[in-house]
Amino acid sequence: MQRHSLFVQVKNPFHSLQETLFIQEGKDFFPGTSINIDPSSIIIRHERQKFRRLVLSDAVVFTVHTSLQNLIDVPEDERTNLVKEIKSWPREIARYKGRDLWEKTLVGWCEGRELVIRDDRSVYSQSGTAVEEGNTFIDG
């Protein structure tokens, strides 16, 4: 038996490849700063998980094969399917995988829209008004 899972991660400049591969929780795939969310910092993480019963011992072996792909390296003909899969996630799964954090950037890039990448660490509310981060206020 096998299943495939897809996660989206945002590169953490302080993590090695080994540390990136061993992140276990979807909520930890985002390093926590909005400055890092641009198409070149997004990683698509594919996991193929297999359960296999061993014939002689009747034991079950669980394996995970993980592959990482930079978003900007996803071939153009695969981007539509990537967006469809991400948009099809149920709300609970989307929340677990952090979709609200990176969805606009990922989908916008895949659909060829021009993106406005902000060069600050501000976090904006749904209304577009600036909220405080640290000791700085930034107007939207």
C-alpha positions in Angstrom: 0.0 0.0 0.0 1.3 3.5 -0.7 0.2 7.1 -0.7 1.5 10.4 -1.9 1.6 13.6 0.1 2.5 17.1 -1.1 3.6 19.9 1.2 4.9 23.4 0.5 7.8 24.7 2.5 9.4 28.1 2.6 13.2 28.0 2.7 14.7 28.8 6.0 18.1 30.4 5.4 19.4 29.0 8.7 18.5 25.3 7.9 20.7 22.8 6.1 19.2 20.4 3.6 19.2 17.7 6.3 17.3 19.9 8.7 14.8 20.8 6.0 14.2 17.1 5.2 13.6 16.2 8.9 10.9 18.7 9.6 7.9 16.6 10.6 5.0 19.0 11.1 3.4 21.1 8.4 3.2 24.1 10.7 7.0 24.1 10.9 7.5 24.3 7.1 7.2 28.1 7.3 10.1 29.9 8.9 7.8 32.7 10.2 8.9 35.8 8.4 6.9 37.2 5.5 10.0 38.6 3.8 11.0 35.0 2.8 7.9 34.3 0.7 8.7 34.8 -2.9 8.7 32.2 -5.7 12.4 31.5 -5.4 12.1 30.6 -1.7 9.2 28.1 -2.0 9.9 24.4 -2.0 7.5 21.7 -3.2 8.0 18.7 -1.0 6.7 15.3 -2.3 6.5 12.3 0.0 5.7 8.8 -1.2 4.9 6.7 1.8 4.8 2.9 1.5 3.7 0.1 3.8 5.0 -3.3 2.8 4.5 -6.6 4.6 7.5 -8.9 4.7 6.8 -12.4 3.5 8.9 -14.4 6.0 8.4 -12.5 9.2 4.9 -11.0 8.4 6.3 -7.7 9.8 5.2 -4.4 8.2 7.8 -1.9 7.0 7.0 1.8 6.6 9.2 3.8 4.3 9.1 7.5 3.2 10.7 8.7 0.1 11.0 12.5 0.2 11.9 14.7 -2.8 12.2 18.5 -2.9 11.7 20.7 -5.9 12.1 24.5 -6.0 8.8 26.1 -7.2 10.7 28.0 -9.9 11.9 24.6 -11.3 8.3 23.2 -11.7 7.8 22.7 -15.4 5.1 25.0 -16.9 2.9 22.1 -17.9 2.8 20.8 -14.3 1.9 24.1 -12.6 -1.9 23.9 -13.4 -2.1 20.5 -11.7 -0.1 21.7 -8.7 -2.5 24.6 -8.2 -5.6 22.3 -8.6 -4.2 19.9 -6.0 -3.5 22.7 -3.5 -6.9 24.3 -4.0 -8.6 20.9 -3.5 -7.3 20.5 0.0 -10.1 20.5 2.7 -9.9 23.4 5.1 -8.4 21.4 7.9 -5.6 20.0 5.7 -5.0 23.4 4.2 -4.6 24.9 7.7 -2.3 22.1 8.8 -0.1 22.6 5.7 -0.1 26.5 6.1 -1.7 27.3 2.8 -2.9 30.7 3.9 0.8 31.8 4.3 2.1 31.1 0.8 -1.0 30.5 -1.4 -1.1 33.9 -3.1 2.6 33.8 -4.0 2.5 30.2 -5.2 -0.7 30.3 -7.2 0.1 33.8 -8.6 3.4 32.6 -9.8 2.0 29.4 -11.3 -0.7 31.3 -13.1 1.9 33.8 -14.5 0.6 36.8 -12.6 3.1 39.6 -11.8 3.8 39.5 -8.1 4.6 42.4 -5.8 7.3 41.2 -3.4 7.6 43.5 -0.4 11.1 44.0 0.9 10.1 44.3 4.6 8.9 42.2 7.4 5.4 43.7 7.8 2.4 41.6 8.2 -0.8 42.9 6.7 -4.4 42.3 7.8 -7.1 41.2 5.4 -8.2 44.8 5.1 -4.7 45.8 3.9 -3.9 48.0 7.0 -0.5 47.6 8.5 -0.1 45.9 11.8 2.9 46.3 14.2 5.8 43.9 13.9 8.6 44.6 16.4 8.7 48.4 17.0 7.8 49.5 13.5 4.6 50.5 11.9 4.3 50.3 8.2 1.5 51.8 6.2 -0.2 49.7 3.5 
